[in-house]
Amino acid sequence: MRSKEMSFAQLKRMLLMMEADLGMTDLSQDEKDILAAVFELRDANGYFESDSVRSHELTSSVSHGTFFRALRSLVERGLIEKGEGRQRKLYRLSLQAS
């Protein structure tokens, strides 16, 4: 059991270091979870639909309001941007975040 506990602690430490390397230390946990889902779901050009991210296993337990506040915060921080055209739920991972 101790081995699993140590592995867990090491993974948490590595995650914190990776978040620091990516400049994510000042993001909320919900914002980090949204970005992780975006990294998995984006297409080759960085585009993704908010509905897909909303239903991802990392974000599906986040309330509707919290999800969209966190998404808006990521837009305001310049990490993601609203997609071009009229499609309301289309976003794109910005170049500085990829």
MODELLER restraints for C-alpha pairs under 7 A, 6 or more apart:
rsr = mdl.restraints
at = mdl.atoms
rsr.add(forms.Gaussian(group=physical.xy_distance, feature=features.Distance(at['CA:19:A'], at['CA:25:A']), mean=5.87, stdev=0.5))
rsr.add(forms.Gaussian(group=physical.xy_distance, feature=features.Distance(at['CA:30:A'], at['CA:70:A']), mean=6.51, stdev=0.5))
rsr.add(forms.Gaussian(group=physical.xy_distance, feature=features.Distance(at['CA:31:A'], at['CA:70:A']), mean=5.41, stdev=0.5))
rsr.add(forms.Gaussian(group=physical.xy_distance, feature=features.Distance(at['CA:31:A'], at['CA:74:A']), mean=6.97, stdev=0.5))
rsr.add(forms.Gaussian(group=physical.xy_distance, feature=features.Distance(at['CA:33:A'], at['CA:58:A']), mean=5.83, stdev=0.5))
rsr.add(forms.Gaussian(group=physical.xy_distance, feature=features.Distance(at['CA:33:A'], at['CA:59:A']), mean=6.26, stdev=0.5))
rsr.add(forms.Gaussian(group=physical.xy_distance, feature=features.Distance(at['CA:34:A'], at['CA:53:A']), mean=6.80, stdev=0.5))
rsr.add(forms.Gaussian(group=physical.xy_distance, feature=features.Distance(at['CA:34:A'], at['CA:59:A']), mean=6.33, stdev=0.5))
rsr.add(forms.Gaussian(group=physical.xy_distance, feature=features.Distance(at['CA:37:A'], at['CA:53:A']), mean=5.88, stdev=0.5))
rsr.add(forms.Gaussian(group=physical.xy_distance, feature=features.Distance(at['CA:37:A'], at['CA:56:A']), mean=6.45, stdev=0.5))
rsr.add(forms.Gaussian(group=physical.xy_distance, feature=features.Distance(at['CA:37:A'], at['CA:58:A']), mean=6.54, stdev=0.5))
rsr.add(forms.Gaussian(group=physical.xy_distance, feature=features.Distance(at['CA:38:A'], at['CA:48:A']), mean=6.96, stdev=0.5))
rsr.add(forms.Gaussian(group=physical.xy_distance, feature=features.Distance(at['CA:38:A'], at['CA:53:A']), mean=6.37, stdev=0.5))
rsr.add(forms.Gaussian(group=physical.xy_distance, feature=features.Distance(at['CA:41:A'], at['CA:48:A']), mean=6.41, stdev=0.5))
rsr.add(forms.Gaussian(group=physical.xy_distance, feature=features.Distance(at['CA:42:A'], at['CA:48:A']), mean=4.82, stdev=0.5))
rsr.add(forms.Gaussian(group=physical.xy_distance, feature=features.Distance(at['CA:46:A'], at['CA:92:A']), mean=5.16, stdev=0.5))
rsr.add(forms.Gaussian(group=physical.xy_distance, feature=features.Distance(at['CA:46:A'], at['CA:93:A']), mean=5.04, stdev=0.5))
rsr.add(forms.Gaussian(group=physical.xy_distance, feature=features.Distance(at['CA:47:A'], at['CA:90:A']), mean=6.93, stdev=0.5))
rsr.add(forms.Gaussian(group=physical.xy_distance, feature=features.Distance(at['CA:47:A'], at['CA:91:A']), mean=5.62, stdev=0.5))
rsr.add(forms.Gaussian(group=physical.xy_distance, feature=features.Distance(at['CA:47:A'], at['CA:92:A']), mean=4.16, stdev=0.5))
rsr.add(forms.Gaussian(group=physical.xy_distance, feature=features.Distance(at['CA:47:A'], at['CA:93:A']), mean=6.40, stdev=0.5))
rsr.add(forms.Gaussian(group=physical.xy_distance, feature=features.Distance(at['CA:48:A'], at['CA:90:A']), mean=5.90, stdev=0.5))
rsr.add(forms.Gaussian(group=physical.xy_distance, feature=features.Distance(at['CA:48:A'], at['CA:91:A']), mean=5.46, stdev=0.5))
rsr.add(forms.Gaussian(group=physical.xy_distance, feature=features.Distance(at['CA:48:A'], at['CA:92:A']), mean=6.05, stdev=0.5))
rsr.add(forms.Gaussian(group=physical.xy_distance, feature=features.Distance(at['CA:49:A'], at['CA:89:A']), mean=5.45, stdev=0.5))
rsr.add(forms.Gaussian(group=physical.xy_distance, feature=features.Distance(at['CA:49:A'], at['CA:90:A']), mean=4.64, stdev=0.5))
rsr.add(forms.Gaussian(group=physical.xy_distance, feature=features.Distance(at['CA:49:A'], at['CA:91:A']), mean=6.08, stdev=0.5))
rsr.add(forms.Gaussian(group=physical.xy_distance, feature=features.Distance(at['CA:50:A'], at['CA:89:A']), mean=5.36, stdev=0.5))
rsr.add(forms.Gaussian(group=physical.xy_distance, feature=features.Distance(at['CA:50:A'], at['CA:90:A']), mean=6.42, stdev=0.5))
rsr.add(forms.Gaussian(group=physical.xy_distance, feature=features.Distance(at['CA:53:A'], at['CA:59:A']), mean=6.95, stdev=0.5))
rsr.add(forms.Gaussian(group=physical.xy_distance, feature=features.Distance(at['CA:54:A'], at['CA:60:A']), mean=5.79, stdev=0.5))
rsr.add(forms.Gaussian(group=physical.xy_distance, feature=features.Distance(at['CA:74:A'], at['CA:80:A']), mean=5.87, stdev=0.5))
rsr.add(forms.Gaussian(group=physical.xy_distance, feature=features.Distance(at['CA:75:A'], at['CA:81:A']), mean=5.32, stdev=0.5))
rsr.add(forms.Gaussian(group=physical.xy_distance, feature=features.Distance(at['CA:78:A'], at['CA:94:A']), mean=6.84, stdev=0.5))
rsr.add(forms.Gaussian(group=physical.xy_distance, feature=features.Distance(at['CA:79:A'], at['CA:93:A']), mean=6.38, stdev=0.5))
rsr.add(forms.Gaussian(group=physical.xy_distance, feature=features.Distance(at['CA:79:A'], at['CA:94:A']), mean=5.41, stdev=0.5))
rsr.add(forms.Gaussian(group=physical.xy_distance, feature=features.Distance(at['CA:79:A'], at['CA:96:A']), mean=6.76, stdev=0.5))
rsr.add(forms.Gaussian(group=physical.xy_distance, feature=features.Distance(at['CA:79:A'], at['CA:97:A']), mean=5.37, stdev=0.5))
rsr.add(forms.Gaussian(group=physical.xy_distance, feature=features.Distance(at['CA:80:A'], at['CA:91:A']), mean=6.81, stdev=0.5))
rsr.add(forms.Gaussian(group=physical.xy_distance, feature=features.Distance(at['CA:80:A'], at['CA:92:A']), mean=5.58, stdev=0.5))
rsr.add(forms.Gaussian(group=physical.xy_distance, feature=features.Distance(at['CA:80:A'], at['CA:93:A']), mean=4.41, stdev=0.5))
rsr.add(forms.Gaussian(group=physical.xy_distance, feature=features.Distance(at['CA:80:A'], at['CA:94:A']), mean=4.83, stdev=0.5))
rsr.add(forms.Gaussian(group=physical.xy_distance, feature=features.Distance(at['CA:81:A'], at['CA:91:A']), mean=5.63, stdev=0.5))
rsr.add(forms.Gaussian(group=physical.xy_distance, feature=features.Distance(at['CA:81:A'], at['CA:92:A']), mean=5.27, stdev=0.5))
rsr.add(forms.Gaussian(group=physical.xy_distance, feature=features.Distance(at['CA:81:A'], at['CA:93:A']), mean=6.40, stdev=0.5))
rsr.add(forms.Gaussian(group=physical.xy_distance, feature=features.Distance(at['CA:81:A'], at['CA:94:A']), mean=6.11, stdev=0.5))
rsr.add(forms.Gaussian(group=physical.xy_distance, feature=features.Distance(at['CA:82:A'], at['CA:90:A']), mean=6.37, stdev=0.5))
rsr.add(forms.Gaussian(group=physical.xy_distance, feature=features.Distance(at['CA:82:A'], at['CA:91:A']), mean=4.42, stdev=0.5))
rsr.add(forms.Gaussian(group=physical.xy_distance, feature=features.Distance(at['CA:82:A'], at['CA:92:A']), mean=6.21, stdev=0.5))
rsr.add(forms.Gaussian(group=physical.xy_distance, feature=features.Distance(at['CA:83:A'], at['CA:90:A']), mean=4.90, stdev=0.5))
rsr.add(forms.Gaussian(group=physical.xy_distance, feature=features.Distance(at['CA:83:A'], at['CA:91:A']), mean=4.31, stdev=0.5))
rsr.add(forms.Gaussian(group=physical.xy_distance, feature=features.Distance(at['CA:83:A'], at['CA:92:A']), mean=5.68, stdev=0.5))
